[in-house]
Amino acid sequence: MDIQMKRGLLDACVLASIKNEPSYGYRIIKDMQPYVAISESTLYPILRRLESAKLLTVRSAEHSGRLRKYYHITPQGLKRLEDFRSDWNELLAIYQYIVREDKGHE
């Protein structure tokens, strides 16, 4: 898969995983696991990139004696997710065109 396309898909997956409530790295990985395999070494650069783009915010809180970073989607992040859904409809139409049966050559 094209690296830029995959990057955009993973960004959208991360934003979708924190859409309804703030979350932390390990939980984001577990929430995404049934749909897409992602490692910590892939997730944390995505989270930093999304934070830099102001699509999410980060706060630290103590949990079991350690600091844990919680990620929260911003209004810009929600907008990006909405834009992704709109773009996905266009991409789905292109996919359906590509995989359609060629009726003229049956």
All heavy atoms as an XYZ file, in Angstrom:
877
protein
N       0.849     -1.176      0.000
C       0.000      0.000      0.000
C       0.892      1.236      0.000
O       1.927      1.256      0.659
C      -0.914     -0.006      1.231
C      -1.728      1.267      1.369
S      -2.766      1.348      2.842
C      -4.002      0.163      2.443
N       0.469      2.242     -0.702
C       1.189      3.502     -0.749
C       1.386      4.032      0.675
O       0.435      4.073      1.469
C       0.401      4.502     -1.593
C       1.030      5.864     -1.622
O       2.066      6.009     -2.288
O       0.467      6.777     -0.978
N       2.605      4.435      1.005
C       2.938      4.867      2.368
C       2.124      6.086      2.795
O       1.699      6.177      3.943
C       4.464      5.102      2.531
C       4.827      5.298      4.006
C       4.926      6.291      1.723
C       4.750      4.043      4.805
N       1.876      7.017      1.885
C       1.095      8.210      2.241
C      -0.360      7.847      2.526
O      -0.972      8.388      3.442
C       1.177      9.266      1.129
C       2.554      9.866      0.981
C       2.976     10.702      2.195
O       2.487     10.569      3.308
N       3.927     11.571      1.968
N      -0.903      6.909      1.733
C      -2.272      6.476      1.968
C      -2.375      5.764      3.314
O      -3.284      6.028      4.104
C      -2.760      5.551      0.851
C      -4.209      5.128      1.019
S      -4.778      4.010     -0.263
C      -4.796      5.104     -1.662
N      -1.417      4.886      3.584
C      -1.422      4.162      4.854
C      -1.286      5.136      6.020
O      -1.971      4.992      7.033
C      -0.306      3.121      4.881
C      -0.381      2.215      6.081
C       0.591      1.071      5.969
C       0.398      0.132      7.132
N       1.244     -1.042      7.047
N      -0.428      6.126      5.864
C      -0.234      7.121      6.921
C      -1.551      7.838      7.216
O      -1.929      8.005      8.373
C       0.835      8.109      6.482
C       1.122      9.203      7.471
C       2.240     10.067      6.942
N       2.388     11.244      7.764
C       3.245     12.199      7.529
N       4.061     12.111      6.502
N       3.321     13.235      8.303
N      -2.259      8.247      6.167
C      -3.540      8.916      6.350
C      -4.571      8.022      7.011
O      -5.357      8.468      7.850
N      -4.571      6.754      6.642
C      -5.505      5.802      7.253
C      -5.202      5.605      8.731
O      -6.115      5.580      9.564
C      -5.451      4.463      6.519
C      -6.023      4.449      5.108
C      -5.710      3.124      4.421
C      -7.522      4.703      5.129
N      -3.914      5.476      9.066
C      -3.548      5.295     10.474
C      -3.871      6.534     11.289
O      -4.350      6.437     12.421
C      -2.073      4.926     10.602
C      -1.714      3.525     10.128
C      -0.202      3.302     10.203
C      -2.443      2.457     10.928
N      -3.632      7.720     10.726
C      -3.998      8.955     11.421
C      -5.491      8.958     11.734
O      -5.902      9.265     12.854
C      -3.655     10.181     10.574
C      -2.171     10.484     10.483
O      -1.358      9.726     11.075
O      -1.810     11.471      9.813
N      -6.305      8.605     10.750
C      -7.750      8.582     10.941
C      -8.148      7.539     11.984
O      -9.034      7.790     12.810
C      -8.462      8.314      9.617
N      -7.496      6.388     11.978
C      -7.790      5.345     12.969
C      -7.484      5.828     14.384
O      -8.262      5.591     15.309
C      -6.990      4.081     12.671
S      -7.558      3.164     11.230
N      -6.357      6.499     14.548
C      -5.983      7.012     15.874
C      -6.998      8.061     16.325
O      -7.471      8.034     17.465
C      -4.546      7.569     15.879
C      -4.253      8.318     17.172
C      -3.542      6.438     15.678
N      -7.348      8.976     15.443
C      -8.344      9.985     15.804
C      -9.687      9.337     16.147
O     -10.345      9.740     17.107
C      -8.512     11.004     14.670
C      -7.321     11.944     14.452
C      -7.522     12.759     13.184
C      -7.097     12.843     15.653
N     -10.079      8.331     15.384
C     -11.341      7.640     15.657
C     -11.300      6.939     17.011
O     -12.319      6.873     17.708
C     -11.644      6.636     14.548
N     -10.129      6.443     17.393
C     -10.030      5.715     18.671
C     -10.183      6.638     19.872
O     -10.530      6.170     20.960
C      -8.713      4.940     18.751
O      -7.633      5.819     18.977
N      -9.942      7.929     19.706
C     -10.090      8.869     20.837
C     -11.267      9.820     20.632
O     -11.422     10.778     21.379
C      -8.792      9.672     21.087
C      -8.416     10.516     19.878
C      -7.662      8.737     21.491
C      -7.261     11.485     20.140
N     -12.075      9.529     19.631
C     -13.198     10.417     19.306
C     -14.174     10.560     20.468
O     -14.634     11.654     20.765
C     -13.930      9.897     18.074
C     -15.114     10.744     17.691
C     -15.842     10.155     16.510
C     -17.102     10.954     16.297
N     -18.247     10.113     16.076
N     -14.504      9.482     21.135
C     -15.545      9.512     22.161
C     -15.031      9.760     23.573
O     -15.799     10.190     24.435
C     -16.345      8.209     22.130
C     -17.116      8.073     20.836
O     -17.651      9.042     20.318
N     -17.156      6.871     20.298
N     -13.749      9.478     23.795
C     -13.179      9.729     25.122
C     -11.659      9.738     25.029
O     -11.078      9.071     24.175
C     -13.634      8.673     26.126
C     -13.164      7.268     25.826
C     -13.656      6.258     26.844
O     -13.794      6.596     28.029
O     -13.905      5.114     26.445
N     -11.024     10.501     25.913
C      -9.558     10.505     25.922
C      -9.028      9.099     26.184
O      -9.693      8.271     26.814
C      -9.212     11.443     27.075
C     -10.420     12.300     27.248
C     -11.583     11.412     26.899
N      -7.832      8.846     25.690
C      -7.236      7.529     25.869
C      -5.725      7.665     25.943
O      -5.172      8.735     25.745
C      -7.644      6.606     24.722
O      -7.316      5.259     25.011
N      -5.062      6.561     26.231
C      -3.607      6.522     26.332
C      -3.065      5.483     25.351
O      -3.819      4.675     24.803
C      -3.172      6.223     27.770
C      -3.806      4.988     28.360
C      -3.163      3.752     28.286
C      -5.055      5.051     28.977
C      -3.749      2.615     28.808
C      -5.642      3.913     29.510
C      -4.986      2.705     29.418
O      -5.567      1.578     29.935
N      -1.771      5.530     25.113
C      -1.140      4.740     24.061
C      -1.493      3.269     24.036
O      -1.945      2.752     23.011
N      -1.277      2.568     25.144
C      -1.519      1.131     25.172
C      -2.976      0.812     24.848
O      -3.282     -0.112     24.090
C      -1.131      0.564     26.541
C      -1.348     -0.925     26.652
C      -0.459     -1.810     26.056
C      -2.432     -1.449     27.345
C      -0.645     -3.186     26.149
C      -2.632     -2.817     27.446
C      -1.737     -3.681     26.851
O      -1.933     -5.041     26.942
N      -3.888      1.615     25.386
C      -5.310      1.372     25.138
C      -5.676      1.664     23.683
O      -6.500      0.957     23.090
C      -6.160      2.219     26.081
C      -7.629      1.908     25.950
C      -8.389      2.474     27.105
N      -9.705      2.860     26.651
C     -10.440      3.804     27.187
N      -9.982      4.486     28.206
N     -11.613      4.078     26.726
N      -5.077      2.682     23.094
C      -5.322      2.985     21.679
C      -4.911      1.786     20.820
O      -5.644      1.358     19.935
C      -4.575      4.262     21.250
C      -5.189      5.486     21.940
C      -4.612      4.422     19.723
C      -4.375      6.762     21.793
N      -3.740      1.230     21.121
C      -3.267      0.047     20.386
C      -4.262     -1.102     20.533
O      -4.627     -1.754     19.555
C      -1.856     -0.365     20.857
C      -0.835      0.677     20.406
C      -1.490     -1.753     20.339
C       0.555      0.501     21.007
N      -4.709     -1.355     21.745
C      -5.656     -2.458     21.987
C      -7.002     -2.203     21.304
O      -7.620     -3.135     20.777
C      -5.866     -2.676     23.501
C      -4.649     -3.248     24.180
C      -4.306     -4.591     23.598
C      -3.062     -5.170     24.196
N      -2.496     -6.256     23.414
N      -7.466     -0.950     21.327
C      -8.742     -0.633     20.672
C      -8.665     -0.824     19.163
O      -9.636     -1.244     18.529
C      -9.155      0.816     20.977
C      -9.621      1.006     22.414
O      -9.866     -0.008     23.116
O      -9.723      2.171     22.843
N      -7.503     -0.525     18.587
C      -7.338     -0.643     17.139
C      -7.044     -2.072     16.701
O      -7.269     -2.427     15.541
C      -6.204      0.284     16.672
C      -6.558      1.761     16.757
S      -5.178      2.875     16.378
C      -4.749      2.369     14.716
N      -6.551     -2.890     17.618
C      -6.054     -4.232     17.294
C      -7.012     -5.100     16.476
O      -6.564     -5.763     15.546
C      -5.663     -4.944     18.583
C      -4.685     -6.053     18.382
C      -4.102     -6.509     19.703
O      -4.808     -6.572     20.710
N      -2.834     -6.818     19.706
N      -8.313     -5.099     16.743
C      -9.179     -5.948     15.912
C      -9.263     -5.506     14.450
O      -9.679     -6.265     13.584
C     -10.556     -5.819     16.578
C     -10.296     -5.301     17.939
C      -9.039     -4.497     17.853
N      -8.853     -4.275     14.175
C      -9.007     -3.713     12.841
C      -7.690     -3.514     12.102
O      -7.630     -3.679     10.889
C      -9.740     -2.368     12.921
C     -11.010     -2.477     13.716
C     -11.063     -2.054     15.044
C     -12.155     -3.039     13.163
C     -12.223     -2.177     15.792
C     -13.326     -3.164     13.897
C     -13.345     -2.733     15.216
O     -14.488     -2.870     15.950
N      -6.664     -3.115     12.830
C      -5.368     -2.829     12.214
C      -4.262     -3.080     13.239
O      -4.409     -2.741     14.407
C      -5.311     -1.377     11.677
C      -5.462     -0.353     12.779
C      -4.059     -1.120     10.890
N      -3.196     -3.714     12.772
C      -2.055     -3.964     13.650
C      -1.191     -2.711     13.685
O      -0.820     -2.175     12.644
C      -1.247     -5.146     13.145
N      -0.894     -2.246     14.880
C      -0.057     -1.066     15.050
C       0.824     -1.289     16.281
O       0.358     -1.809     17.294
C      -0.907      0.215     15.162
C      -0.016      1.461     15.154
C      -1.814      0.184     16.358
C      -0.793      2.755     14.985
N       2.072     -0.927     16.153
C       3.007     -1.096     17.269
C       3.226      0.241     17.965
O       2.868      1.303     17.444
C       4.345     -1.617     16.736
O       4.957     -0.627     15.925
N       3.834      0.185     19.133
C       4.170      1.418     19.855
C       5.098      2.287     19.019
O       4.943      3.512     18.998
C       4.829      1.096     21.195
C       3.882      0.534     22.214
C       4.555      0.265     23.554
O       5.545      0.956     23.872
O       4.083     -0.629     24.266
N       6.039      1.662     18.327
C       7.006      2.430     17.537
C       6.343      3.121     16.341
O       6.887      4.072     15.799
C       8.156      1.548     17.063
O       7.686      0.534     16.209
N       5.171      2.670     15.959
C       4.400      3.333     14.910
C       3.449      4.361     15.516
O       3.293      5.468     15.005
C       3.592      2.312     14.088
O       4.505      1.381     13.487
C       2.763      2.980     13.007
N       2.813      4.004     16.628
C       1.793      4.860     17.234
C       2.343      6.186     17.755
O       1.785      7.240     17.466
C       1.080      4.126     18.373
C       0.063      4.980     19.142
C      -1.091      5.397     18.234
C      -0.443      4.233     20.365
N       3.426      6.146     18.512
C       3.868      7.367     19.185
C       4.312      8.466     18.229
O       3.985      9.647     18.465
C       4.882      7.052     20.278
C       4.187      6.385     21.445
C       4.285      5.023     21.660
C       3.346      7.108     22.282
C       3.600      4.397     22.695
C       2.646      6.508     23.323
C       2.785      5.152     23.520
O       2.092      4.556     24.545
N       4.971      8.173     17.118
C       5.236      9.243     16.149
C       3.944      9.817     15.549
O       3.849     11.021     15.288
C       6.090      8.567     15.075
C       6.742      7.423     15.774
C       5.727      6.951     16.777
N       2.939      8.969     15.348
C       1.645      9.446     14.851
C       1.025     10.399     15.862
O       0.544     11.483     15.503
C       0.691      8.267     14.556
C       1.186      7.458     13.366
C      -0.739      8.764     14.312
C       0.450      6.146     13.155
N       1.047     10.012     17.130
C       0.475     10.868     18.174
C       1.197     12.211     18.235
O       0.554     13.262     18.356
C       0.529     10.160     19.532
C      -0.429      8.973     19.682
C      -0.095      8.165     20.926
C      -1.881      9.453     19.719
N       2.523     12.200     18.143
C       3.281     13.463     18.162
C       2.929     14.326     16.946
O       2.763     15.544     17.059
C       4.777     13.187     18.219
C       5.242     12.735     19.601
C       6.746     12.713     19.730
N       7.384     11.730     18.855
C       7.563     10.454     19.160
N       7.168      9.978     20.324
N       8.147      9.638     18.298
N       2.807     13.699     15.777
C       2.456     14.427     14.565
C       1.060     15.032     14.678
O       0.834     16.193     14.325
C       2.558     13.503     13.346
C       2.331     14.206     12.031
C       2.564     13.333     10.811
N       1.681     12.183     10.749
C       2.058     10.922     10.897
N       3.319     10.611     11.124
N       1.186      9.934     10.822
N       0.106     14.256     15.194
C      -1.255     14.760     15.359
C      -1.317     15.886     16.386
O      -2.077     16.841     16.223
C      -2.203     13.617     15.747
C      -2.419     12.534     14.690
C      -3.245     11.388     15.259
C      -3.066     13.102     13.434
N      -0.496     15.782     17.427
C      -0.435     16.858     18.417
C       0.151     18.123     17.787
O      -0.376     19.223     17.986
C       0.397     16.437     19.626
C       0.479     17.514     20.687
C       1.387     17.165     21.844
O       2.163     16.198     21.747
O       1.338     17.895     22.856
N       1.215     17.979     17.026
C       1.831     19.134     16.354
C       0.856     19.815     15.407
O       0.891     21.036     15.237
C       3.071     18.705     15.576
O       4.081     18.290     16.449
N      -0.004     19.024     14.786
C      -1.004     19.556     13.861
C      -2.240     20.084     14.591
O      -3.202     20.512     13.953
C      -1.409     18.482     12.854
N      -2.214     20.024     15.922
C      -3.321     20.495     16.768
C      -4.612     19.707     16.545
O      -5.715     20.231     16.687
C      -3.546     21.993     16.593
C      -2.304     22.815     16.933
C      -2.612     24.258     17.049
C      -1.420     25.136     17.359
N      -0.342     24.661     18.127
N      -4.461     18.430     16.203
C      -5.614     17.557     16.017
C      -5.953     16.805     17.300
O      -7.030     16.227     17.415
C      -5.352     16.574     14.869
C      -5.071     17.242     13.518
C      -4.744     16.190     12.462
C      -6.229     18.112     13.077
N      -5.025     16.830     18.239
C      -5.272     16.267     19.564
C      -4.443     17.032     20.580
O      -3.492     17.724     20.231
C      -4.979     14.761     19.607
C      -3.585     14.251     19.255
C      -2.611     14.374     20.417
C      -3.690     12.797     18.853
N      -4.855     16.912     21.836
C      -4.096     17.495     22.938
C      -3.657     16.361     23.859
O      -4.223     15.254     23.823
C      -4.922     18.516     23.740
O      -6.103     17.874     24.238
C      -5.303     19.714     22.886
N      -2.670     16.655     24.684
C      -2.119     15.654     25.589
C      -2.105     16.225     26.998
O      -1.768     17.391     27.199
C      -0.666     15.289     25.187
C      -0.119     14.205     26.102
C      -0.590     14.874     23.741
N      -2.478     15.402     27.944
C      -2.311     15.769     29.354
C      -1.718     14.571     30.065
O      -1.982     13.420     29.704
C      -3.616     16.208     29.986
C      -4.600     15.099     30.245
C      -5.779     15.546     31.111
N      -6.745     14.480     31.231
C      -6.655     13.476     32.107
N      -5.661     13.407     32.949
N      -7.585     12.529     32.146
N      -0.927     14.829     31.061
C      -0.324     13.755     31.850
C      -1.050     13.643     33.174
O      -1.430     14.655     33.775
C       1.159     14.034     32.102
O       1.872     14.021     30.893
N      -1.228     12.413     33.613
C      -1.864     12.146     34.906
C      -1.188     10.924     35.509
O      -0.755     10.014     34.796
C      -3.355     11.900     34.735
N      -1.112     10.929     36.834
C      -0.492      9.797     37.511
C      -1.442      8.606     37.499
O      -2.646      8.735     37.721
C      -0.134     10.159     38.955
C       0.680      9.078     39.618
C       1.178      9.484     40.988
O       1.398     10.678     41.209
O       1.319      8.571     41.824
N      -0.873      7.449     37.223
C      -1.633      6.194     37.240
C      -0.706      5.114     37.783
O       0.337      4.840     37.200
C      -2.120      5.836     35.833
C      -2.851      4.537     35.775
N      -4.151      4.404     36.189
C      -2.461      3.300     35.386
C      -4.534      3.147     36.042
N      -3.516      2.455     35.553
N      -1.058      4.522     38.903
C      -0.251      3.468     39.538
C       1.196      3.918     39.764
O       2.145      3.179     39.493
C      -0.276      2.186     38.701
O      -1.593      1.710     38.564
N       1.351      5.158     40.194
C       2.680      5.663     40.515
C       3.506      6.126     39.324
O       4.655      6.518     39.477
N       2.939      6.075     38.132
C       3.647      6.509     36.921
C       2.813      7.559     36.204
O       1.586      7.568     36.306
C       3.864      5.323     35.981
C       4.746      4.243     36.558
C       4.935      3.087     35.625
N       5.477      3.553     34.350
C       5.431      2.856     33.235
N       4.871      1.670     33.216
N       5.949      3.335     32.119
N       3.493      8.405     35.456
C       2.773      9.372     34.631
C       2.295      8.690     33.355
O       3.036      7.963     32.725
C       3.667     10.560     34.273
C       3.824     11.632     35.331
C       4.693     12.770     34.806
C       2.482     12.177     35.782
N       1.061      8.940     33.030
C       0.482      8.390     31.808
C      -0.024      9.569     30.982
O      -0.650     10.477     31.515
C      -0.672      7.446     32.146
C      -1.367      6.886     30.923
C      -2.549      6.027     31.305
N      -2.088      4.697     31.687
C      -2.869      3.762     32.198
N      -4.149      4.012     32.417
N      -2.387      2.586     32.507
N       0.233      9.537     29.684
C      -0.244     10.580     28.790
C      -1.610     10.191     28.240
O      -1.776      9.089     27.711
C       0.729     10.806     27.634
C       2.008     11.465     28.037
C       2.863     11.732     26.817
C       4.128     12.465     27.211
N       4.943     12.789     26.018
N      -2.559     11.112     28.375
C      -3.896     10.914     27.838
C      -4.080     11.841     26.641
O      -3.759     13.020     26.694
C      -4.965     11.218     28.896
C      -5.035     10.165     29.962
C      -4.219     10.232     31.087
C      -5.913      9.092     29.843
C      -4.268      9.254     32.070
C      -5.972      8.109     30.822
C      -5.150      8.199     31.926
O      -5.199      7.230     32.888
N      -4.621     11.288     25.566
C      -4.797     12.012     24.312
C      -6.277     12.314     24.120
O      -7.123     11.443     24.301
C      -4.249     11.185     23.143
C      -2.789     10.879     23.332
C      -2.375      9.723     23.995
C      -1.816     11.769     22.898
C      -1.023      9.458     24.199
C      -0.463     11.515     23.103
C      -0.075     10.359     23.753
O       1.250     10.105     23.961
N      -6.573     13.558     23.749
C      -7.946     14.027     23.588
C      -8.069     14.693     22.221
O      -7.241     15.531     21.855
C      -8.267     15.034     24.703
C      -9.656     15.558     24.660
N     -10.017     16.642     23.908
C     -10.782     15.120     25.274
C     -11.316     16.868     24.067
N     -11.797     15.960     24.876
N      -9.095     14.338     21.475
C      -9.288     14.914     20.144
C      -9.746     16.366     20.270
O     -10.502     16.713     21.187
C     -10.280     14.057     19.309
C     -10.200     14.407     17.832
C     -11.692     14.185     19.852
C     -10.864     13.390     16.924
N      -9.281     17.216     19.387
C      -9.657     18.628     19.361
C     -10.763     18.840     18.323
O     -11.041     17.941     17.515
C      -8.447     19.507     18.973
O      -8.061     19.172     17.636
C      -7.289     19.326     19.942
N     -11.370     20.022     18.305
C     -12.342     20.306     17.245
C     -11.727     20.159     15.845
O     -12.390     19.659     14.927
C     -12.764     21.753     17.523
C     -12.604     21.890     19.011
C     -11.367     21.088     19.323
N     -10.458     20.552     15.692
C      -9.788     20.370     14.399
C      -9.635     18.885     14.077
O      -9.736     18.487     12.918
C      -8.400     21.036     14.397
C      -8.428     22.531     14.556
C      -8.237     22.950     16.022
O      -8.764     22.341     16.948
N      -7.492     24.020     16.219
N      -9.382     18.066     15.092
C      -9.277     16.619     14.900
C     -10.604     16.019     14.478
O     -10.654     15.148     13.602
N     -11.687     16.492     15.094
C     -13.020     16.025     14.696
C     -13.312     16.414     13.258
O     -13.884     15.629     12.494
C     -14.087     16.599     15.634
C     -14.101     16.028     17.048
C     -15.015     16.856     17.943
C     -14.515     14.570     17.035
N     -12.905     17.619     12.875
C     -13.093     18.075     11.490
C     -12.291     17.206     10.530
O     -12.785     16.813      9.467
C     -12.672     19.547     11.376
C     -12.662     20.097      9.962
C     -14.049     20.487      9.501
C     -14.031     21.300      8.227
N     -13.965     20.514      7.015
N     -11.044     16.883     10.896
C     -10.210     16.032     10.048
C     -10.866     14.666      9.870
O     -10.875     14.102      8.786
C      -8.821     15.887     10.660
C      -7.897     14.925      9.963
C      -7.445     15.377      8.574
N      -6.694     16.601      8.585
C      -5.381     16.695      8.699
N      -4.653     15.607      8.804
N      -4.805     17.867      8.697
N     -11.429     14.120     10.959
C     -12.105     12.826     10.889
C     -13.340     12.911      9.987
O     -13.589     12.014      9.175
C     -12.486     12.385     12.301
C     -12.746     10.928     12.552
C     -11.644     10.028     12.024
C     -12.952     10.693     14.042
N     -14.082     13.997     10.081
C     -15.246     14.211      9.219
C     -14.803     14.316      7.749
O     -15.431     13.720      6.865
C     -15.953     15.500      9.644
C     -17.206     15.826      8.875
C     -17.809     17.139      9.361
O     -17.964     17.320     10.578
O     -18.125     17.979      8.496
N     -13.723     15.045      7.492
C     -13.191     15.164      6.134
C     -12.750     13.802      5.601
O     -12.962     13.485      4.429
C     -12.009     16.136      6.085
C     -12.414     17.572      6.327
O     -13.629     17.886      6.276
O     -11.513     18.395      6.601
N     -12.137     12.985      6.479
C     -11.713     11.648      6.077
C     -12.911     10.817      5.635
O     -12.861     10.126      4.618
C     -10.966     10.940      7.210
C     -10.663      9.509      6.883
C      -9.566      9.187      6.101
C     -11.479      8.489      7.331
C      -9.289      7.872      5.767
C     -11.215      7.172      7.003
C     -10.115      6.858      6.224
N     -13.988     10.889      6.388
C     -15.196     10.126      6.027
C     -15.729     10.562      4.671
O     -16.142      9.735      3.859
C     -16.261     10.291      7.105
C     -15.944      9.535      8.355
C     -17.099      9.609      9.333
N     -16.737      8.929     10.553
C     -16.874      9.442     11.767
N     -17.379     10.642     11.917
N     -16.514      8.755     12.821
N     -15.710     11.854      4.424
C     -16.150     12.365      3.127
C     -15.223     11.866      2.015
O     -15.683     11.407      0.973
C     -16.163     13.891      3.163
O     -16.498     14.405      1.907
N     -13.910     11.951      2.247
C     -12.937     11.470      1.262
C     -13.080      9.969      1.046
O     -12.891      9.470     -0.060
C     -11.505     11.774      1.714
C     -11.197     13.258      1.712
O     -11.946     14.039      1.092
O     -10.187     13.638      2.352
N     -13.415      9.251      2.119
C     -13.542      7.799      2.029
C     -14.652      7.409      1.057
O     -14.517      6.456      0.303
C     -13.800      7.195      3.406
C     -13.858      5.707      3.325
C     -14.959      4.912      3.399
C     -12.758      4.824      3.100
N     -14.610      3.600      3.248
C     -13.260      3.515      3.061
C     -11.394      5.025      2.924
C     -12.450      2.406      2.855
C     -10.594      3.917      2.722
C     -11.115      2.635      2.686
N     -15.750      8.160      1.059
C     -16.843      7.865      0.123
C     -16.348      7.974     -1.311
O     -16.693      7.143     -2.159
C     -18.028      8.800      0.367
C     -18.741      8.469      1.660
O     -18.750      7.324      2.103
N     -19.324      9.468      2.283
N     -15.533      8.982     -1.593
C     -14.971      9.131     -2.937
C     -14.009      7.986     -3.241
O     -14.036      7.404     -4.329
C     -14.242     10.462     -3.046
C     -13.689     10.737     -4.423
C     -12.982     12.084     -4.510
O     -13.149     12.927     -3.617
O     -12.251     12.268     -5.494
N     -13.174      7.626     -2.282
C     -12.229      6.532     -2.466
C     -12.963      5.203     -2.675
O     -12.562      4.394     -3.508
C     -11.291      6.442     -1.256
C     -10.145      5.457     -1.348
C      -9.241      5.782     -2.531
C      -9.344      5.473     -0.065
N     -14.041      5.000     -1.952
C     -14.839      3.783     -2.104
C     -15.433      3.694     -3.515
O     -15.431      2.626     -4.125
C     -15.942      3.738     -1.051
C     -16.800      2.488     -1.011
C     -15.958      1.237     -0.834
C     -17.829      2.596      0.103
N     -15.898      4.814     -4.035
C     -16.434      4.813     -5.401
C     -15.338      4.461     -6.407
O     -15.572      3.696     -7.349
C     -17.035      6.189     -5.726
N     -14.136      4.981     -6.200
C     -13.012      4.653     -7.079
C     -12.681      3.169     -6.967
O     -12.481      2.487     -7.976
C     -11.782      5.522     -6.741
C     -12.067      6.982     -7.084
C     -10.538      5.024     -7.476
C     -11.049      7.963     -6.514
N     -12.666      2.641     -5.761
C     -12.396      1.216     -5.543
C     -13.433      0.356     -6.269
O     -13.087     -0.610     -6.954
C     -12.394      0.915     -4.044
C     -12.360     -0.564     -3.748
C     -11.174     -1.272     -3.826
C     -13.530     -1.247     -3.407
C     -11.146     -2.644     -3.574
C     -13.503     -2.603     -3.154
C     -12.309     -3.298     -3.240
O     -12.292     -4.638     -2.999
N     -14.703      0.726     -6.130
C     -15.759     -0.048     -6.783
C     -15.604     -0.016     -8.301
O     -15.872     -1.007     -8.975
C     -17.131      0.480     -6.361
C     -17.439      0.134     -4.917
C     -18.676      0.829     -4.386
O     -19.115      1.848     -4.898
N     -19.231      0.276     -3.318
N     -15.140      1.094     -8.832
C     -14.883      1.182    -10.264
C     -13.744      0.237    -10.662
O     -13.829     -0.485    -11.651
C     -14.547      2.628    -10.654
C     -14.115      2.760    -12.096
C     -15.052      2.700    -13.115
C     -12.778      2.917    -12.428
C     -14.660      2.801    -14.447
C     -12.375      3.020    -13.751
C     -13.326      2.959    -14.760
O     -12.934      3.041    -16.049
N     -12.692      0.222     -9.890
C     -11.522     -0.598    -10.205
C     -11.839     -2.089    -10.161
O     -11.407     -2.853    -11.014
C     -10.342     -0.258     -9.271
C      -9.831      1.158     -9.550
C      -9.212     -1.268     -9.400
C      -8.874      1.684     -8.509
N     -12.601     -2.525     -9.178
C     -12.841     -3.952     -8.989
C     -14.126     -4.451     -9.665
O     -14.425     -5.644     -9.585
C     -12.862     -4.341     -7.493
C     -11.534     -4.018     -6.845
C     -14.013     -3.697     -6.759
N     -14.810     -3.579    -10.352
C     -16.055     -4.012    -10.995
C     -15.732     -5.084    -12.041
O     -14.646     -5.134    -12.594
C     -16.772     -2.830    -11.639
C     -16.134     -2.402    -12.957
C     -16.717     -1.144    -13.500
N     -16.271     -0.856    -14.827
C     -15.037     -0.547    -15.205
N     -14.080     -0.510    -14.300
N     -14.718     -0.279    -16.449
N     -16.696     -5.896    -12.294
C     -16.533     -6.912    -13.347
C     -16.636     -6.227    -14.695
O     -17.487     -5.366    -14.901
C     -17.599     -7.988    -13.203
C     -17.419     -8.815    -11.968
C     -18.438     -9.943    -11.893
O     -19.157    -10.187    -12.876
O     -18.524    -10.538    -10.843
N     -15.771     -6.606    -15.557
C     -15.783     -6.041    -16.914
C     -16.841     -6.795    -17.720
O     -16.568     -7.864    -18.276
C     -14.395     -6.166    -17.538
C     -14.288     -5.405    -18.844
O     -15.327     -4.923    -19.353
O     -13.174     -5.298    -19.369
N     -18.023     -6.273    -17.797
C     -19.162     -6.934    -18.445
C     -18.968     -7.083    -19.949
O     -19.544     -7.952    -20.562
C     -20.440     -6.183    -18.137
C     -20.660     -6.009    -16.643
C     -22.067     -6.236    -16.283
C     -22.291     -5.953    -14.802
N     -22.287     -7.084    -13.976
N     -18.143     -6.259    -20.552
C     -17.928     -6.327    -21.978
C     -17.011     -7.475    -22.385
O     -16.942     -7.842    -23.547
N     -16.312     -8.104    -21.427
C     -15.369     -9.164    -21.758
C     -15.673    -10.472    -21.047
O     -14.794    -11.244    -20.733
C     -13.947     -8.706    -21.412
C     -13.473     -7.572    -22.251
N     -13.664     -6.266    -21.875
C     -12.870     -7.535    -23.451
C     -13.174     -5.475    -22.796
N     -12.682     -6.222    -23.783
N     -16.945    -10.749    -20.812
C     -17.309    -11.991    -20.106
C     -17.295    -13.160    -21.039
O     -17.561    -13.150    -22.163
C     -18.690    -11.849    -19.458
C     -18.653    -10.883    -18.306
C     -20.017    -10.750    -17.637
O     -21.014    -11.338    -18.098
O     -20.080    -10.051    -16.644
